Amino acid sequence: MTDIKEVLATNLRNFRLAHCWSQAVLAEKSGVTPNYIGMLENKVKFPSPETIQKLSVALDIDPTELFFKEIDPISTMNSYRRAAWEDICGVIKAEIHKLDEKTVK
């Protein structure tokens, strides 16, 4: 039997990572707390229909995609595309870090 919390947790994390987002970024974009995103990804909590809608809007996906066992946007990438994705995420994170440092000063 499929564990729906496991499928949701895996898909939520994978879609978040496919956007190169931290839990904090997804939380901000969906209107929940980073702690709550962590609890969803660790199968501690299960979201309400309203929260599922907020998460799917933030991730720009259909809400049902959070529950398809076969969906894994990262593992389905070929090795060249995955390496490029990781490089791009690294650049994005570095630029965000630079902006954060400027904001703090």
C-alpha positions in Angstrom: 0.0 0.0 0.0 1.3 3.5 -0.9 1.9 5.9 2.0 0.3 9.1 0.8 2.4 11.2 3.3 5.6 9.7 1.8 4.5 10.5 -1.7 3.5 14.0 -0.8 6.8 14.6 1.2 8.9 13.3 -1.6 7.1 15.2 -4.3 7.0 18.5 -2.3 10.7 18.3 -1.7 11.5 17.4 -5.3 9.4 20.2 -6.8 10.9 22.6 -4.3 14.4 21.5 -5.3 13.6 21.7 -9.0 12.9 25.4 -8.4 16.3 25.7 -6.5 14.3 26.9 -3.5 15.0 26.4 0.2 12.2 25.5 2.5 12.1 29.2 3.6 11.6 30.4 0.0 8.7 27.9 -0.6 7.2 28.9 2.8 7.3 32.6 1.9 5.8 32.0 -1.6 3.0 29.8 -0.2 2.2 31.7 3.0 3.2 29.1 5.5 6.1 28.8 7.8 9.5 27.2 7.0 9.0 24.9 10.0 5.7 23.7 8.5 7.3 22.9 5.2 9.9 20.9 7.1 7.2 19.0 8.9 5.5 18.2 5.6 8.7 17.0 4.1 9.4 14.9 7.1 5.9 13.4 7.2 5.1 14.9 10.6 2.1 16.9 9.3 -0.3 16.5 6.4 -1.7 19.7 4.7 -5.2 20.9 4.5 -6.8 21.2 1.0 -6.2 25.0 1.3 -2.5 24.5 2.0 -2.2 22.0 -0.9 -3.7 24.7 -3.1 -1.2 27.4 -1.8 1.7 25.0 -2.3 0.7 24.1 -5.8 0.2 27.7 -6.8 3.6 28.6 -5.4 5.2 25.7 -7.2 3.2 26.4 -10.4 1.9 22.8 -10.6 -1.5 21.2 -10.6 -2.3 20.2 -7.0 -2.7 16.5 -8.0 1.0 16.4 -9.1 1.9 16.4 -5.4 0.3 12.9 -5.1 1.6 11.1 -8.2 4.0 8.4 -7.1 5.9 8.4 -10.4 6.7 12.1 -10.5 10.3 13.0 -9.6 11.4 16.1 -11.6 15.0 15.7 -10.5 15.7 12.0 -10.8 14.1 11.9 -14.3 16.7 14.4 -15.6 19.5 12.9 -17.6 23.0 13.3 -16.1 23.9 16.3 -18.3 20.7 18.1 -17.5 21.0 17.3 -13.8 24.6 18.7 -13.7 23.5 21.8 -15.5 20.6 22.2 -13.1 22.9 21.9 -10.1 25.3 24.5 -11.6 22.5 26.9 -12.2 21.1 26.4 -8.6 24.6 27.1 -7.3 24.8 30.3 -9.2 21.3 31.4 -8.1 22.1 30.6 -4.4 25.4 32.5 -4.6 23.6 35.6 -6.1 20.9 35.4 -3.5 23.5 35.2 -0.7 25.2 38.3 -2.2 21.9 40.2 -2.2 21.2 39.1 1.4 24.6 40.4 2.5 24.0 43.8 0.9 20.6 44.0 2.6 22.0 43.3 6.0 24.7 46.0 5.6 
